């Protein structure tokens, strides 16, 4: 695959699903919170982390789409190390939030006392987690291996 094809693949296969996944997840989290009043603190933490994760993912996807991908393609697959470092930092923040959410969702293992909405939230969070991790993996290990990184 060419660099341009990888960029297009990431946008079509992952980024659209990630953005729509947040809408679905937030709907279930809100409904779940209405039905499980005994877990208000956990739901509050989950909502805050999901909002932060969504902000970071929106930032990443916007920067990839409008800055990184065009820059790679226009500069004959050359990119400066400082640019890569900025994206690595965003990736680290996203992965850290995913790890925290995974812990709050019991490593995506269903608990017997969870209601249907909590179970659906867990399934959606697991799907979102996989899509985000896969997109970051492809970007760092496939896309970046095909470009020339220029030391500043």
C-alpha positions in Angstrom: 0.0 0.0 0.0 1.1 3.5 -0.7 1.2 6.2 1.9 -1.8 7.9 0.4 -3.7 4.6 0.4 -2.9 4.1 4.1 -4.1 7.6 5.0 -7.3 7.0 3.1 -7.8 3.6 4.7 -7.4 5.1 8.2 -9.9 7.8 7.5 -12.5 5.5 5.9 -12.1 2.3 8.1 -11.4 3.8 11.5 -12.0 7.5 11.9 -15.6 7.5 10.8 -16.4 4.6 13.1 -14.6 6.2 16.0 -16.5 9.5 15.6 -19.9 7.7 15.4 -18.9 5.3 18.2 -18.8 8.2 20.7 -22.4 9.2 19.9 -23.7 5.7 20.5 -21.6 5.2 23.6 -22.7 8.5 25.2 -26.3 7.6 24.6 -25.9 4.3 26.4 -23.8 5.9 29.2 -26.5 8.5 29.8 -29.3 5.9 29.9 -27.2 3.6 32.0 -26.7 6.4 34.6 -30.5 6.9 34.8 -31.0 3.3 35.8 -28.1 2.7 38.2 -28.2 5.4 40.8 -26.0 3.3 43.2 -23.0 3.9 41.0 -23.2 7.7 40.5 -19.5 8.3 41.3 -18.3 5.7 38.8 -20.6 7.0 36.1 -19.4 10.5 36.7 -15.8 9.4 36.3 -16.6 7.4 33.1 -18.5 10.4 31.6 -15.5 12.7 32.3 -13.0 10.3 30.8 -15.2 9.6 27.8 -15.5 13.4 27.2 -11.7 13.8 27.5 -11.1 10.8 25.2 -13.6 12.2 22.6 -11.8 15.6 22.7 -8.4 14.0 22.2 -9.7 11.8 19.4 -11.4 14.7 17.7 -8.1 16.6 17.9 -6.2 13.7 16.5 -8.5 13.0 13.7 -8.8 16.7 12.7 -5.0 17.1 12.8 -4.5 13.9 10.8 -7.0 14.8 8.2 -6.1 18.4 7.7 -2.5 18.6 8.7 -0.5 15.4 8.9 -1.9 13.4 6.0 -1.7 16.3 3.4 1.7 17.2 4.7 3.0 13.7 4.3 1.6 13.4 0.8 2.6 16.9 -0.4 6.2 16.6 1.0 6.9 13.3 -0.8 6.5 11.3 2.4 8.9 13.4 4.4 8.0 14.7 7.9 9.9 16.4 10.7 10.5 14.6 14.0 8.9 17.4 15.9 5.6 16.8 14.1 5.8 13.1 14.9 6.5 13.9 18.5 3.4 16.0 18.8 1.3 13.1 17.4 3.0 10.6 19.7 2.0 12.7 22.7 -1.6 12.8 21.6 -1.5 9.0 21.1 -0.1 8.6 24.6 -2.9 10.7 26.1 -5.6 8.7 24.3 -4.1 5.3 25.2 -3.9 6.4 28.9 -7.5 7.4 28.9 -8.5 4.1 27.2 -6.6 2.2 29.9 -8.4 4.1 32.7 -11.8 3.4 31.0 -11.0 -0.2 30.6 -10.3 -0.5 34.3 -13.7 1.2 35.1 -15.4 -1.2 32.7 -13.9 -4.2 34.5 -11.5 -5.0 31.6 -14.6 -5.4 29.4 -15.7 -8.4 31.5 -19.4 -8.3 32.2 -20.5 -8.3 35.9 -23.7 -10.2 36.8 -25.3 -7.1 38.5 -24.9 -4.9 35.4 -28.2 -3.9 33.7 -28.7 -4.0 30.0 -27.6 -0.4 29.4 -24.4 -1.0 31.3 -23.7 -4.1 29.2 -24.4 -2.2 26.0 -22.1 0.6 27.2 -19.4 -1.9 27.8 -19.7 -3.5 24.4 -19.6 -0.1 22.7 -16.7 1.0 24.8 -14.8 -2.2 23.9 -15.5 -1.6 20.1 -14.4 2.0 20.4 -11.2 0.9 22.3 -10.3 -1.6 19.6 -10.9 0.9 16.8 -8.8 3.6 18.4 -6.0 1.2 19.3 -5.9 -0.3 15.9 -5.8 3.1 14.2 -2.9 4.2 16.3 -1.1 1.0 15.8 -1.5 1.2 12.0 -0.4 4.8 12.0 2.7 4.3 14.2 3.8 1.0 12.8 2.7 1.0 9.1 2.3 4.6 8.0 5.3 6.0 9.9 7.5 3.1 8.7 6.9 4.2 5.1 7.8 7.9 5.5 11.2 9.5 6.0 11.4 11.3 9.3 13.7 14.3 9.1 15.6 15.1 12.3 15.3 18.8 13.3 
